[in-house]
Amino acid sequence: MAVLVVADHDNQSLKDNTHKTVTAALALSPDVDVLVAGQGVSAVAAGAAKIAGARKVLTAESDALGKQIGEAVAAAIVPLMANYDAVLIPATAAGKNYAPRVAALLDVAPISEIIEVVGPSTFVRPIYAGNALETVESGDPKKVITVRATAFKAAGEGGPAPIEAIDPGPGAPKTRFVSDELVKSDRPELAGAKIVVSGGRAMGSAEEFHRVIEPLADRLGAAVGASRAAVDAGYAPNDYQVGQTGKVVAPQLYIAVGISGAIQHLAGMKDSKVIVAINKDADAPIFQVADYGLVADYKTAVPELMAALAEAGH
Amino acid sequence: MKILVPVKRVIDYNVKARVKSDQSGVDLANVKMSMNPFCEIAVEEAIRQKEKGKAEEIVIVSIGPIQAQETIRTALAMGGDRGVLIQTDTDPEPLQVAKLLKAVAEAEQPGLILMGKQAIDGDNNAVGQMLSALLGWPQATFASKIEIADNTVRVTREVDGGLQTLELDLPAVVTADLRLNEPRYASLPNIMKAKKKTIDIKTPDDYGGLTGGHLKVLKVTEPPKRVAGVKVETAAELVSKLKTEAGVL
């Protein structure tokens, strides 16, 4: 049985989610191919060819694929499934957008956001915002699976595997790309960062969020995250949201500043290795999951933390 | 234009889900149930579009036990026009739901299907995309802004790097994300009025039946618990512990 992994990328660079999804795929089969669907993806394909365990890399290119239009990506994947028993897709916003479409077109049940491969047809996935784990068995001959990448280790370097261009499919005739508004940042990507510094509603304004959270993140070489409350209030862009409906992260170190710890936020970060909480409310639920809690107003605690980090050589 | 809004009755979002001791599922006995929050946002958006003159009728559809009538009634009190309940005591999986909704769409012929991006019980985030694929209609998931024109709809979506705007031909399926709007509370007069609105009670067989479940739930378990760690007194102590004890700096 062969398995297809769909690469996570932005047409320029390959994302680490792909390597983690390959690890999940290798638990199902030694024959893992990687599909890079996009536009102008030669560098991405070359990166994918170097993933240890990748047998072959397929590239499909068109304008609609370059914009990750769901209809187009699904239409490129479906005909390939004659050759594969399963397709594994990183559970990013893009992946979640097209994966169920692939499943519907194949008349199979999608298996969303798996965190463990138990057997060839059996998987564990979180439900109820991570408050329960469901072990499901799929009776479908072809499986369409999205993978919560943080639950798997990244596959290493190997290869290079051969790269082969394939038919990009019919695109998305009823859907047109109008524009995008992407957040530009030199910081590490939230989903794959080793350290994440997140700010909450306590920041009180977008200016304060920039003034407090970003310098701390930069000192640590960390990605910046935010609670839903902070995003809803306009302090941080939607792309920063960590939680059940935002991004799920599991860094080595997660620092929550002025975040109370609503269930839906905890669902997005509780698998971090070490959690630090800074909050002036000693009863905030975030302290129940924090390895290290500092009960203090962030206004004094963050400058002190910056100074202590500087002293420690960071 | 008619807007079809599928809604789901789920555990209230403020209630913490508890796993049953026999691992057969989550305990829903005597637990407060409400409309799925993302469905509520979809209902609100449909009403706003009708208020802007972009739609004439809003049909609310739910699949679930007889109590799901209350969920439909809530949507009617917010401003929906009529409801359809497909009554079943089973817990259909996304593929089955998408197939039933496809049959509803074929019967109702809406110009737009607006629905929540995911239900907070199963967290599948699948039905909208599957419905769109089965109907052969275009899709825009994770919507944070929706503008309806004559034969198209322009949707701004929350994507990995920020926002993306797409234009879809109608009819289309659009799924709502958190920041699309803030749902209204139904006023008392509207709650009274909603009692007179029609809800048709149907069965899955009226819409082609519940065909073949593909997924079997073997067990539902508690996730590993995190225990609270220690409180530190100062930022300096924090840095020293992160360096020496935790080894993450």
Interface residues (C-beta under 8 A of the other chain):
Chain A: D10 K67 Q68 I69 G70 E71 A74 T92 A93 A94 K96 N97 Y98 A99 P100 R101 A103 A104 L105 D107 V108 A109 P110 I111 S112 E113 T122 P126 I127 Y128 A129 G130 N131 A132 L133 E134 T135 V136 E137 S138 G139 D140 A172 K174 T175 R176 F177 V178 S179 D180 E181 L182 V183 I195 L220 R228 V231 D232 P237 N238 D239 Q244 T245 Q252 L253 I263 Q264 K270 K273 V274 I275 V276 F287 Q288 V289 A290 D291 Y292 G293 L294 V295 A296 A301 E304 L305 A307 A308 L309 E311 A312 H314
Chain B: I11 Y13 K16 A17 R18 V19 V26 E93 P94 L95 A98 K117 Q118 I120 D121 G122 D123 N124 N125 A126 V127 G128 Q129 M130 L131 S132 A133 L134 W137 P138 Q139 A140 T141 F142 S144 R154 E158 V159 D160 G161 G162 L163 Q164 T165 L166 E167 L168 D169 A172 D177 L178 R179 G213 H214 L215 K216 V217 L218 K219 V220 T221 E222 P223 R226 A228 G229 V230 K231 V232 E233 T234 A235 A236 L238 V239 S240 K241 L242 K243 A246 V248 L249
